Amino acid sequence: MTSITVRLIKGSMWLSLSRAVVNGLSTLSIVVLAWYLAPSDFGLVALATTILVIVTSVTDLSLSQALIRHRAPTESHFSAAWTLNATRGLLLCLFFAAFAYPASVLYEEPRLFDVMLALGLSLLMGGLTNPRLVLLQRQLIFWQEFVLSVSQKLTGFVAAVAIAVIFQSYWALVIGTLVSQATMIIVSYLVLPFRPRITFAHMKELFSFSAWLTAGQIVNTLNWRFDYLLIGKVLGGTPLGYYTVGSNLARIPTREATVPLTQAIYPSFASLQDDPARLAAAYQRVQALVTAIALPAGIGLAVVADPLVRLALGEKWLPIVFIIEALASVYALQTLGSLVQPLGMAKNQNKLLFIRDTQMLFVRVPIIFAGLMLFGLPGVIFGRVLTGLMGALVNMVLVRRLIDVPVLKQLGANARALMSVAVMAAGVMLASRYMPEAADRGGLFVELILQVALGAPLYCGSTFLLWMAMKRPAGPETEVQKILTGVLSKIRRA
């Protein structure tokens, strides 16, 4: 456990640094582009991107996960994976080009034709990425991930902002995506050299693991993307733009706070697949740490959404405040069972994950569709909150089935984080009532800083006091204490 934990923490530190840079660039990109582009521009590209994601997921081969779990992949396995991915990318590019005109007619949006033609190239490029990158994840080596992620995001950011500032066109979003994808291909071969050869060997071997995973990915993508298609068709481009930007911003703190751990945890879980006791212990430790980080990040964004949107994006984006408040909160709460995906994959229970995704699809579609038709965009948001909480509960039940950890025990491991985040949210909302109303951007900045400065110590202080009151049980606080002790020891020796 110690060896894997140390490697996981080191890998997470590299990923944390990577995500910090990428997160900063992503947030800055949204802010800059929101000033130069209209909500309808975001809606147009979101519609094309949604179709692209659905097409990609429906045909996803999940070969990376199969290679990670393979006990001894050879160069032939990697060449086979490259061949299959490249063939798939070419076919999807041709399909996307053929579907561009019918889609523009269906949504009565002529601009959609050119956007889909351009984004079709990203499908082709996506199939050319170096498959040997999975070796880095298998060995829990993540400094190369830092190079890949940062270079990819940086070039896409520069290209998108340049086009937005000069032309103020939705093409900024499209070109940024293409430049980012091209950078990924080039850097992937520089970081880990590989000369692929065309071969269709090992197809059965690779597909035997990835078949159910691919089916689950199809259902899961439909689960989380069908609402974009509905909103674009029923409400139009501008509401879809609000929904896209609001949802993306709501996801950032939770995603960026947890991706370093969740991205590193699957190889660790896979290495423990033959030791149920250690696997269960590892899951509980990492899950509690993920929740302790994600809850204050997501709930904190929800609490400060109003001054943040007014300050960063301007008054024209005020309709997304409610979206951020609702979705940031539910994203944070969903982390209570979010690690069930790598856990199920590590135990080769991909069919079970597929059944879960299918069940949630049949629950989410009617609820969100009914909310849209009855109440418009607010109905979609309420539907997502309801189904998001249901999904978190389903995940925890699934965890109990996989590693025999009861739901109440899972909640108990996260009890301090839940209570502390409630104290934080209540304290910040109460204090904000007595703050003077901001009249300009300077006032908004001061209000935002005061809320953050109050929320952080409230959460950390509450967590520490509860931990002490419970006689210092093992949990996220213990892991943080060990890390701080090690850092202080190194500082003293230096």
C-alpha positions as CSV (number, residue, x, y, z in Angstrom):
1,M,0.0,0.0,0.0
2,T,2.8,2.4,0.9
3,S,4.6,2.1,-2.4
4,I,1.5,2.6,-4.4
5,T,0.3,5.5,-2.2
6,V,3.7,7.3,-2.6
7,R,3.7,6.8,-6.3
8,L,0.1,7.9,-6.5
9,I,0.8,11.1,-4.5
10,K,3.9,11.9,-6.7
11,G,1.9,11.3,-9.8
12,S,-1.0,13.4,-8.5
13,M,1.5,16.2,-7.7
14,W,2.6,16.3,-11.4
15,L,-1.0,16.1,-12.5
16,S,-2.0,18.8,-10.0
17,L,0.6,21.1,-11.5
18,S,-0.6,20.2,-15.0
19,R,-4.2,20.8,-14.2
20,A,-3.4,24.1,-12.4
21,V,-1.9,25.5,-15.5
22,V,-4.6,24.0,-17.8
23,N,-7.3,25.1,-15.5
24,G,-6.0,28.6,-15.5
25,L,-5.8,28.7,-19.2
26,S,-9.3,27.2,-19.6
27,T,-10.8,29.7,-17.3
28,L,-9.0,32.6,-18.9
29,S,-10.0,31.4,-22.3
30,I,-13.7,31.3,-21.4
31,V,-13.5,34.8,-19.9
32,V,-11.7,36.3,-22.9
33,L,-13.8,34.6,-25.5
34,A,-17.0,35.5,-23.6
35,W,-16.1,39.2,-23.9
36,Y,-15.5,39.0,-27.7
37,L,-18.1,36.4,-28.7
38,A,-21.9,36.2,-28.4
39,P,-23.8,33.5,-26.5
40,S,-25.1,32.3,-29.8
41,D,-21.5,31.7,-31.0
42,F,-20.9,29.3,-28.1
43,G,-24.2,27.6,-28.8
44,L,-23.4,27.0,-32.4
45,V,-20.0,25.4,-31.7
46,A,-21.5,23.5,-28.7
47,L,-24.0,22.0,-31.0
48,A,-21.4,20.8,-33.5
49,T,-19.1,19.6,-30.6
50,T,-22.0,17.6,-29.1
51,I,-22.6,15.8,-32.3
52,L,-18.9,15.1,-32.6
53,V,-18.6,13.8,-29.0
54,I,-21.6,11.5,-29.6
55,V,-20.2,10.1,-32.8
56,T,-16.8,9.7,-31.2
57,S,-18.2,7.9,-28.2
58,V,-20.5,5.7,-30.2
59,T,-17.5,4.3,-32.0
60,D,-15.0,4.5,-29.1
61,L,-12.9,1.3,-29.0
62,S,-11.5,1.9,-25.4
63,L,-8.2,0.5,-26.5
64,S,-6.2,2.6,-24.0
65,Q,-8.0,1.0,-21.0
66,A,-7.4,-2.4,-22.5
67,L,-3.7,-1.8,-22.9
68,I,-3.4,-0.4,-19.4
69,R,-5.0,-3.6,-18.0
70,H,-3.1,-5.9,-20.2
71,R,-0.4,-7.6,-18.2
72,A,2.4,-7.4,-20.8
73,P,1.5,-5.4,-24.0
74,T,4.1,-5.6,-26.8
75,E,5.0,-3.3,-29.7
76,S,2.6,-5.4,-31.8
77,H,-0.3,-4.5,-29.4
78,F,0.5,-0.8,-29.7
79,S,0.7,-1.0,-33.5
80,A,-2.6,-2.8,-33.6
81,A,-4.2,-0.1,-31.4
82,W,-2.8,2.7,-33.6
83,T,-4.1,0.9,-36.8
84,L,-7.6,0.5,-35.4
85,N,-7.7,4.1,-34.1
86,A,-6.4,5.6,-37.3
87,T,-8.9,3.6,-39.4
88,R,-11.7,4.7,-37.1
89,G,-10.6,8.3,-37.3
90,L,-10.6,8.3,-41.1
91,L,-14.1,6.7,-41.3
92,L,-15.5,9.2,-38.8
93,C,-14.1,12.1,-40.6
94,L,-15.8,11.1,-43.8
95,F,-19.0,10.4,-42.0
96,F,-19.0,13.8,-40.2
97,A,-18.4,15.5,-43.5
98,A,-21.4,13.7,-45.1
99,F,-23.6,14.5,-42.1
100,A,-22.7,18.2,-42.0
101,Y,-25.4,19.4,-44.5
102,P,-28.3,17.4,-43.1
103,A,-27.5,18.6,-39.6
104,S,-27.5,22.3,-40.8
105,V,-30.9,21.7,-42.4
106,L,-32.3,20.0,-39.3
107,Y,-31.2,22.7,-36.9
108,E,-31.9,25.5,-39.5
109,E,-28.4,26.9,-39.0
110,P,-26.4,27.3,-42.2
111,R,-23.2,28.1,-40.3
112,L,-23.3,24.6,-38.8
113,F,-22.2,23.1,-42.2
114,D,-18.8,24.7,-42.2
115,V,-18.2,24.2,-38.5
116,M,-18.9,20.4,-38.8
117,L,-16.6,20.1,-41.9
118,A,-13.8,21.7,-39.9
119,L,-14.3,19.7,-36.7
120,G,-14.4,16.5,-38.8
121,L,-10.6,17.0,-39.2
122,S,-10.2,16.6,-35.4
123,L,-11.7,13.2,-35.6
124,L,-9.0,12.2,-38.2
125,M,-6.2,13.7,-36.1
126,G,-7.5,12.0,-32.9
127,G,-6.9,8.6,-34.4
128,L,-3.2,9.4,-35.0
129,T,-2.2,10.0,-31.4
130,N,0.6,7.8,-30.0
131,P,-0.9,4.8,-28.2
132,R,2.2,4.1,-26.2
133,L,1.3,7.0,-23.9
134,V,-0.6,4.4,-21.8
135,L,2.8,3.2,-20.6
136,L,3.1,6.4,-18.6
137,Q,-0.1,5.7,-16.8
138,R,0.7,2.0,-16.2
139,Q,4.0,3.0,-14.5
140,L,2.4,6.0,-12.7
141,I,4.8,8.4,-14.4
142,F,3.0,11.7,-15.0
143,W,5.6,14.4,-15.8
144,Q,5.1,13.7,-19.5
145,E,1.4,14.3,-18.9
146,F,2.3,17.7,-17.7
147,V,4.2,18.4,-21.0
148,L,1.3,17.0,-23.1
149,S,-1.5,18.8,-21.4
150,V,0.1,22.2,-21.0
151,S,1.5,22.4,-24.5
152,Q,-1.8,21.3,-26.0
153,K,-3.8,23.8,-24.0
154,L,-1.4,26.6,-24.5
155,T,-1.3,26.4,-28.3
156,G,-5.1,26.1,-28.5
157,F,-5.6,29.0,-26.1
158,V,-3.3,31.3,-28.1
159,A,-4.9,30.4,-31.4
160,A,-8.5,30.8,-30.1
161,V,-7.8,34.1,-28.3
162,A,-6.0,35.5,-31.4
163,I,-8.9,34.7,-33.7
164,A,-11.4,36.0,-31.2
165,V,-9.6,39.4,-30.7
166,I,-8.9,39.9,-34.4
167,F,-12.1,38.7,-36.0
168,Q,-14.6,38.3,-33.1
169,S,-15.9,35.1,-34.8
170,Y,-17.1,31.7,-33.6
171,W,-14.2,30.3,-35.7
172,A,-12.0,31.1,-32.7
173,L,-13.5,28.1,-30.9
174,V,-13.1,25.8,-33.9
175,I,-9.5,26.8,-34.7
176,G,-8.5,26.6,-31.1
177,T,-9.8,23.0,-31.0
178,L,-7.9,22.0,-34.2
179,V,-4.6,23.6,-33.1
180,S,-4.9,21.9,-29.7
181,Q,-5.5,18.5,-31.4
182,A,-2.5,18.9,-33.8
183,T,-0.2,19.8,-30.9
184,M,-1.3,16.7,-29.0
185,I,-0.3,14.5,-31.9
186,I,3.1,16.1,-32.4
187,V,4.1,16.2,-28.7
188,S,2.9,12.6,-28.1
189,Y,5.6,11.3,-30.4
190,L,8.2,13.6,-29.1
191,V,7.6,12.6,-25.5
192,L,7.5,8.8,-26.2
193,P,8.9,8.0,-29.6
194,F,7.1,5.3,-31.5
195,R,7.0,4.2,-35.2
196,P,3.7,2.4,-35.8
197,R,3.1,-0.2,-38.4
198,I,-0.2,-1.2,-39.9
199,T,-1.5,-4.5,-38.4
200,F,-4.9,-5.8,-37.3
201,A,-3.4,-8.4,-35.0
202,H,-4.7,-8.8,-31.4
203,M,-8.2,-7.4,-32.3
204,K,-10.0,-10.1,-30.5
205,E,-7.7,-9.8,-27.5
206,L,-8.2,-6.0,-27.2
207,F,-11.9,-6.1,-27.8
208,S,-12.6,-8.8,-25.2
209,F,-11.9,-6.2,-22.5
210,S,-13.2,-3.1,-24.2
211,A,-16.5,-4.3,-25.6
212,W,-18.6,-3.6,-22.6
213,L,-16.6,-0.5,-21.8
214,T,-17.3,0.8,-25.3
215,A,-21.0,0.1,-24.9
216,G,-21.0,1.9,-21.6
217,Q,-19.2,4.9,-23.1
218,I,-21.9,5.1,-25.8
219,V,-24.7,5.1,-23.3
220,N,-22.9,7.5,-20.9
221,T,-22.2,10.0,-23.7
222,L,-25.9,10.0,-24.7
223,N,-26.7,10.4,-21.1
224,W,-24.7,13.6,-20.7
225,R,-25.0,15.1,-24.2
226,F,-28.6,14.5,-25.4
227,D,-29.7,17.6,-23.5
228,Y,-27.5,19.9,-25.6
229,L,-29.2,18.6,-28.8
230,L,-32.7,19.1,-27.3
231,I,-31.9,22.6,-26.1
232,G,-30.4,23.6,-29.4
233,K,-33.5,22.3,-31.3
234,V,-36.2,23.5,-28.9
235,L,-34.8,26.8,-27.5
236,G,-32.2,27.8,-30.0
237,G,-28.5,28.9,-30.1
238,T,-28.5,31.7,-27.4
239,P,-30.0,29.5,-24.5
240,L,-27.7,26.7,-25.6
241,G,-24.8,29.1,-25.3
242,Y,-25.8,30.1,-21.8
243,Y,-26.2,26.4,-20.9
244,T,-22.8,25.4,-22.4
245,V,-20.8,28.2,-20.7
246,G,-22.6,27.8,-17.4
247,S,-22.2,24.0,-17.3
248,N,-18.5,24.2,-18.3
249,L,-17.7,26.8,-15.6
250,A,-19.7,24.8,-13.0
251,R,-17.6,21.7,-13.8
252,I,-14.2,23.4,-13.6
253,P,-13.5,23.4,-9.8
254,T,-14.7,19.9,-9.1
255,R,-13.0,18.5,-12.2
256,E,-9.7,20.3,-11.7
257,A,-9.6,19.5,-8.0
258,T,-10.1,15.8,-8.6
259,V,-8.7,14.8,-12.0
260,P,-5.1,14.5,-10.7
261,L,-6.2,11.8,-8.3
262,T,-8.9,10.1,-10.4
263,Q,-6.6,10.0,-13.5
264,A,-3.9,8.3,-11.5
265,I,-6.1,5.9,-9.6
266,Y,-7.1,3.4,-12.3
267,P,-3.6,2.0,-12.8
268,S,-3.3,1.7,-9.0
269,F,-6.7,-0.1,-8.6
270,A,-5.7,-2.4,-11.5
271,S,-2.5,-3.4,-9.7
272,L,-4.6,-4.4,-6.7
273,Q,-7.3,-6.3,-8.6
274,D,-6.1,-9.6,-7.0
275,D,-6.1,-8.3,-3.4
276,P,-9.7,-7.4,-2.4
277,A,-8.8,-6.2,1.1
278,R,-6.1,-3.7,-0.1
279,L,-8.3,-2.6,-3.0
280,A,-11.2,-1.8,-0.6
281,A,-8.8,0.1,1.7
282,A,-7.3,2.0,-1.1
283,Y,-10.7,3.0,-2.5
284,Q,-11.9,4.3,0.8
285,R,-8.8,6.4,1.4
286,V,-8.7,8.0,-2.1
287,Q,-12.5,8.5,-2.2
288,A,-12.4,10.4,1.1
289,L,-9.5,12.6,-0.1
290,V,-11.3,13.3,-3.4
291,T,-14.5,14.4,-1.7
292,A,-12.6,16.5,0.8
293,I,-11.1,18.4,-2.1
294,A,-14.1,18.5,-4.4
295,L,-16.8,19.5,-2.0
296,P,-15.4,22.9,-1.0
297,A,-14.3,23.6,-4.6
298,G,-17.7,23.0,-6.1
299,I,-19.9,24.4,-3.3
300,G,-17.5,27.3,-3.0
301,L,-18.0,28.2,-6.7
302,A,-21.8,28.0,-6.2
303,V,-21.7,30.4,-3.3
304,V,-19.6,33.1,-5.1
305,A,-21.2,32.6,-8.6
306,D,-23.0,36.0,-8.7
307,P,-20.0,38.3,-8.1
308,L,-17.7,36.1,-10.1
309,V,-19.9,36.1,-13.2
310,R,-20.5,39.9,-13.0
311,L,-16.8,40.6,-12.6
312,A,-15.3,38.1,-15.1
313,L,-17.9,37.9,-17.8
314,G,-20.1,41.0,-17.6
315,E,-23.8,41.6,-17.2
316,K,-24.8,39.9,-20.5
317,W,-23.9,36.5,-18.9
318,L,-26.1,36.9,-15.8
319,P,-28.5,34.1,-16.9
320,I,-25.7,31.6,-16.2
321,V,-25.5,32.4,-12.5
322,F,-28.4,30.1,-11.6
323,I,-26.9,27.4,-13.8
324,I,-23.5,27.6,-12.0
325,E,-25.1,27.6,-8.6
326,A,-27.1,24.5,-9.3
327,L,-24.7,22.4,-11.3
328,A,-21.5,23.2,-9.4
329,S,-23.2,22.0,-6.2
330,V,-24.4,18.7,-7.7
331,Y,-21.1,18.1,-9.4
332,A,-19.4,18.4,-6.0
333,L,-21.9,16.0,-4.4
334,Q,-21.5,13.5,-7.2
335,T,-17.9,12.9,-6.2
336,L,-19.2,10.8,-3.3
337,G,-19.3,7.8,-5.7
338,S,-17.3,9.1,-8.6
339,L,-14.4,6.5,-8.3
340,V,-16.8,3.6,-9.1
341,Q,-15.8,3.9,-12.7
342,P,-12.0,3.1,-12.3
343,L,-12.9,0.6,-9.5
344,G,-15.3,-1.3,-11.8
345,M,-12.8,-1.3,-14.6
346,A,-10.0,-2.6,-12.4
347,K,-12.3,-5.5,-11.3
348,N,-13.2,-6.1,-15.0
349,Q,-16.9,-5.4,-14.2
350,N,-17.5,-3.3,-17.4
351,K,-20.8,-5.0,-18.0
352,L,-22.0,-3.9,-14.6
353,L,-20.9,-0.3,-15.4
354,F,-22.8,-0.5,-18.7
355,I,-26.0,-1.7,-17.0
356,R,-25.7,1.3,-14.6
357,D,-25.2,3.8,-17.4
358,T,-28.2,2.3,-19.3
359,Q,-30.4,2.5,-16.3
360,M,-29.5,6.1,-15.7
361,L,-30.1,7.0,-19.4
362,F,-33.7,5.7,-19.1
363,V,-34.1,7.8,-15.9
364,R,-32.5,11.0,-17.1
365,V,-34.0,11.3,-20.6
366,P,-37.7,11.5,-19.5
367,I,-37.0,13.7,-16.5
368,I,-34.9,16.3,-18.4
369,F,-37.1,16.2,-21.4
370,A,-40.2,16.8,-19.3
371,G,-38.4,19.7,-17.5
372,L,-37.4,21.3,-20.8
373,M,-40.9,21.1,-22.3
374,L,-42.7,22.3,-19.1
375,F,-40.3,24.9,-17.7
376,G,-37.7,25.6,-20.4
377,L,-34.0,25.9,-19.5
378,P,-34.7,26.1,-15.7
379,G,-36.5,22.8,-16.0
380,V,-33.4,21.2,-17.5
381,I,-31.3,22.4,-14.6
382,F,-33.7,21.1,-12.0
383,G,-33.8,17.8,-13.9
384,R,-30.0,17.6,-13.9
385,V,-29.8,18.3,-10.2
386,L,-32.4,15.6,-9.4
387,T,-30.8,12.9,-11.6
388,G,-27.3,13.9,-10.5
389,L,-28.2,13.1,-6.9
390,M,-29.8,9.9,-7.9
391,G,-26.7,9.0,-9.8
392,A,-24.5,9.6,-6.8
393,L,-26.6,7.2,-4.8
394,V,-26.5,4.5,-7.5
395,N,-22.7,4.8,-7.6
396,M,-22.4,4.2,-3.9
397,V,-24.7,1.2,-4.1
398,L,-22.5,-0.1,-6.9
399,V,-19.4,0.4,-4.8
400,R,-21.0,-1.7,-2.0
401,R,-21.5,-4.5,-4.6
402,L,-17.9,-4.3,-5.9
403,I,-15.9,-4.1,-2.6
404,D,-18.5,-4.7,0.1
405,V,-18.3,-1.3,1.7
406,P,-21.8,-0.3,2.9
407,V,-23.4,3.0,1.7
408,L,-23.6,4.4,5.3
409,K,-19.9,3.6,5.8
410,Q,-19.1,5.5,2.6
411,L,-21.1,8.5,3.8
412,G,-19.5,8.2,7.3
413,A,-16.0,8.5,5.7
414,N,-17.1,11.8,4.1
415,A,-19.1,13.1,7.1
416,R,-16.6,15.7,8.2
417,A,-16.3,17.1,4.7
418,L,-20.1,17.3,4.3
419,M,-20.5,19.0,7.7
420,S,-17.6,21.4,7.1
421,V,-18.8,22.5,3.6
422,A,-22.3,23.2,5.1
423,V,-20.7,25.4,7.7
424,M,-18.7,27.2,4.9
425,A,-21.7,27.8,2.7
426,A,-23.9,29.0,5.5
427,G,-21.2,31.3,6.8
428,V,-20.4,32.9,3.4
429,M,-24.1,33.4,2.5
430,L,-24.9,34.9,5.8
431,A,-21.9,37.3,5.6
432,S,-22.7,38.3,2.0
433,R,-26.1,39.7,3.2
434,Y,-24.3,42.3,5.3
435,M,-21.8,43.3,2.6
436,P,-22.6,46.5,0.7
437,E,-23.9,46.1,-2.8
438,A,-21.0,46.5,-5.3
439,A,-21.5,49.4,-7.7
440,D,-18.5,48.8,-10.0
441,R,-15.9,46.2,-10.9
442,G,-13.6,47.2,-8.0
443,G,-16.4,46.6,-5.6
444,L,-17.2,43.2,-7.1
445,F,-13.5,42.2,-6.8
446,V,-13.5,43.2,-3.1
447,E,-16.7,41.3,-2.5
448,L,-15.4,38.1,-4.2
449,I,-12.1,38.2,-2.3
450,L,-13.9,38.7,1.0
451,Q,-16.1,35.7,0.4
452,V,-13.2,33.5,-0.6
453,A,-11.2,34.7,2.4
454,L,-14.0,33.8,4.7
455,G,-15.0,30.5,3.1
456,A,-11.5,28.8,3.1
457,P,-10.8,29.2,6.8
458,L,-14.4,28.2,7.7
459,Y,-14.0,24.9,5.8
460,C,-10.5,24.1,7.0
461,G,-11.2,25.2,10.6
462,S,-14.4,23.2,10.8
463,T,-12.7,20.1,9.3
464,F,-9.9,20.3,11.8
465,L,-12.1,20.8,14.8
466,L,-14.4,17.9,13.8
467,W,-11.3,15.7,13.3
468,M,-9.9,16.6,16.7
469,A,-13.4,16.0,18.3
470,M,-13.5,12.5,16.7
471,K,-10.1,11.7,18.2
472,R,-8.1,12.0,14.9
473,P,-9.5,9.1,12.9
474,A,-7.7,8.0,9.7
475,G,-8.9,10.0,6.8
476,P,-7.9,12.9,4.4
477,E,-6.6,14.9,7.4
478,T,-4.2,12.1,8.2
479,E,-2.9,12.1,4.6
480,V,-2.5,15.9,4.6
481,Q,-0.7,15.7,8.0
482,K,1.8,13.1,6.6
483,I,2.5,15.3,3.6
484,L,3.0,18.4,5.6
485,T,5.2,16.6,8.1
486,G,7.4,15.3,5.3
487,V,7.6,18.8,3.7
488,L,8.5,20.4,7.0
489,S,11.1,17.8,7.7
490,K,12.8,18.4,4.4
491,I,12.7,22.2,5.0
492,R,14.4,21.7,8.4
493,R,17.1,19.5,7.0
494,A,17.7,22.1,4.2
